Amino acid sequence: MSTAKLAILPMQDSSEKGDQGFVGDGIADELLHALSWAEGLRVAPLASSMRFKGPDLDLAEAAKALKAGYILTGKAHHQQGQLYLTAELRDMASGETLWTSSYERPVGDVGDVEDDIL
């Protein structure tokens, strides 16, 4: 059986002040742990993916360095008790976006957003 490799990059901080990087980092970490159990899927360690954090991200460079065929990226922040998140899954061989979605939920429901992405 062939296995695909996915890299989950830290979600970019989309807050106005740029002071909420921890939100996206936490979501990426939770997704990585959940998906690392998926049969037929290898997930790049978050410690390796963390170096590809920031707005000037080169996805092709990240995929090559992490030896990943697929990359999950996104943006996240919270404001007035709401979590805002966009996520995108890309096939790096073709450059195609395979899936994208946006979420807005109460901050306490972050687990529900992670479940929706999974």
C-alpha positions in Angstrom: 0.0 0.0 0.0 1.3 3.4 -0.9 1.3 6.1 1.6 0.8 9.8 1.1 2.8 12.4 3.0 1.0 15.5 4.4 2.6 18.6 5.9 0.4 20.7 8.1 1.9 24.1 8.2 1.2 26.6 11.1 -1.9 28.6 10.3 -1.1 32.2 9.6 -2.1 34.9 12.1 -4.9 36.8 10.5 -5.6 39.1 13.4 -5.4 42.9 13.0 -2.5 43.3 15.4 -0.7 40.1 14.3 -0.4 39.0 17.9 -2.4 35.7 17.8 0.0 33.2 16.2 -0.6 30.9 19.0 -4.2 30.3 17.7 -3.0 28.8 14.4 -0.1 27.0 15.9 -2.5 25.2 18.3 -4.9 24.2 15.6 -2.1 22.9 13.4 -0.7 20.9 16.3 -4.1 19.3 17.1 -4.7 18.5 13.4 -1.3 16.9 13.1 -1.9 14.7 16.1 -5.3 13.6 14.9 -4.2 12.9 11.3 -1.0 11.1 12.4 -3.3 8.1 13.2 -4.8 7.9 9.7 -4.0 4.7 7.9 -2.1 5.2 4.7 -1.0 8.8 5.6 2.3 10.0 7.0 2.3 13.5 8.5 5.5 15.6 8.7 6.4 16.5 12.3 5.2 20.0 13.4 8.7 20.9 14.6 9.9 20.6 11.0 6.8 22.4 9.6 7.2 25.3 12.1 10.1 26.8 10.1 7.6 27.5 7.3 5.6 29.9 9.3 4.7 33.4 8.0 3.0 35.3 5.2 5.9 35.0 2.7 5.5 31.2 2.6 6.8 29.4 -0.5 4.6 26.2 -0.6 6.7 24.5 -3.2 9.9 25.0 -1.1 8.0 23.7 2.0 6.8 20.6 0.2 10.2 19.8 -1.2 12.0 20.3 2.2 9.3 18.3 4.1 9.0 15.7 1.3 5.3 16.2 1.3 2.9 15.6 -1.6 0.1 17.5 0.1 0.1 20.6 2.2 -2.6 22.0 4.6 -2.4 25.7 5.2 -4.7 28.3 6.5 -5.3 31.5 8.5 -6.7 31.8 12.0 -7.5 34.4 14.7 -10.1 35.0 17.4 -12.0 38.2 18.1 -14.7 38.9 20.6 -15.2 35.3 21.5 -15.3 34.0 17.9 -12.8 31.9 16.1 -12.2 32.6 12.4 -10.4 30.0 10.4 -9.8 29.3 6.7 -8.0 26.1 5.6 -6.8 24.8 2.3 -5.4 21.4 1.2 -3.2 21.4 -1.9 -1.8 18.7 -4.1 1.8 19.8 -4.6 2.4 17.6 -7.6 -0.4 19.3 -9.6 -0.6 22.6 -7.8 -4.4 22.1 -7.4 -6.4 23.1 -4.4 -8.2 19.9 -3.4 -10.3 21.4 -0.7 -10.9 24.8 1.0 -13.3 25.9 3.7 -13.9 28.8 6.1 -15.2 28.5 9.7 -16.6 30.9 12.2 -17.4 29.5 15.6 -17.3 30.4 19.3 -13.8 30.1 20.7 -14.9 27.2 23.0 -15.9 25.2 19.9 -12.4 25.0 18.4 -12.6 21.2 18.7 -15.7 21.2 16.4 -13.7 23.1 13.8 -10.9 20.6 14.0 -13.4 17.7 13.6 -14.9 19.4 10.5 -11.5 19.7 8.9 -10.7 16.1 9.6 
